[in-house]
Amino acid sequence: MLRLFAKEIISNRRGSRSFASAVLVPALSLALFLNISSAWAQDQQPAQDSTPAQGQTPNQDNGKPKQDVPADAGGPGNDIGPYAIPKKTPDAAPPPPPPPATPNKIEGMPDYSIKVNVPLVNVDVMVTLKNGQFVPGLKKDNFRIFEDGSPQQISNFSVSQAPITAVLLTEFGDTNYAFMVQALQASYAFVNTLKKDDWVAVSYYDMQPHILVDFTQDKRALVGALNTLRMAGFSETNEFDALYDTLDRLDRVEGKKYVILVSTGIDTFSRITLDKIYKKIKDTKDVTIFAISVGGIIRIMYEAQGREPPRGMGIHAGQMDYLQADNEMRTFAAMTGGRAYFPRFTAELPELFADISNDIRNQYSLAYHPSNSKLDGTYRKLKVQVVAPDGGPLKVRDQKGKDQKIEVVARDGYTAKHTVD
């Protein structure tokens, strides 16, 4: 057909040369294209039967090896073979979770943090025999603390043997010469019990308090300050004002502090009332008061004669006044976990101050987080008990095997912090 078409075109030479070229060349190109397409179609025809012929092995296809499917492969296939998709193992760990998204910081807004203060109550406890001897060797399990009747869990426990920080506050008014002499003797006895690492300040009061020497470790400076005392110019002994001023100054001193109050206990003309000084003692933390009454021998002599003890020009004090003064000094000591002493003779003073020094240097320090965590500024009563490890009563025997009664001395309570503190 192609030959006839070409022959006819050649024999028909009526047209121009341009027309023959335009017809002949595309015709030849079309014939060549149809011939190539027919050959390509024959090569692409699929096999009539995919099953192998007799005598032909399954893994051969026209002499060519057939690709086997991997055992652990899966998924769709193509003209080359299946896609190898490995199966997931059950023990494979899951991918880690994405990190939490952090909120975008707003410009101009400050960063805030929450801080929670858990209150901690410190309680110093003295455990002695009736004669004042310290009871050593007690453990944490030997103590029980109750706050307003509720048992508390002790978190910290130690035996305190640290140097002391104390203020010697001495009454020195123009009341009675014998009282002043005994007050000075008591002050000298206290200074002699100090050690080189102790810090002590000395103050005296008549109508108002006076600081003789600030905190120092020099015993000679303390004795020299006491030697400067001369006959007082005022008969008033404003004990409440002087004690309030001392506690106010000590409130700015860190750590445990002690006040050695040497006084008759008589207050004559203070601006601070008894209720206010009690409240000040309750609100002052980490302060223990040891009260030493002076003038006891003079009082006994006058009372035996049925007369009132002398107090000074224009100052009169009866037996009831001294009994009230003694009760106040006992209360000062009890509220802070200290002791009150009422010596009858001057010779008792060295032994008395040795007991005080022993009590201060041998204390059990306890601490707990109160179950009542409210910061309401209320006063809470404390009670400390010493028991045996099994919870029964603690028994202490002397060298003869006789049971000895123990005394537990601790502060009566404390004032909780307020939210504005």
Secondary structure, 3 states (H helix, E strand, C coil): CHHHHHHHHHHCCCCCHHHHHHHHHHHHHHHHHHHHHHHHHHHCCCCCCCCCCCCCCCCEECCEECCCCCCCCECCECCCCECECCCCCCCCCCCCCCCCCCCCCCCCCCCCCCCCCCCCEEEEEEEEECCCCECCCCCHHHEEEEECCEEECEEEEEEECCCCEEEEEEECCCCCHHHHHHHHHHHHHHHHCCCCCCEEEEEEECCCEEEEEEEECCHHHHHHHHHCCCCCCCCCCCHHHHHHHHHHHHCCCCCCEEEEEEECCCCCCCCCCHHHHHHHHHHCCCEEEEEEECCHHHHHHHHHCCCCCECCCCCECCHHHHHHHHHHHHHHHHHHCCCEECCCCHHHHHHHHHHHHHHHHCEEEEEECCCCCCCECCEEEEEEEEECCCCCECCEECCCCCEECEEEECCCEEECCECCC
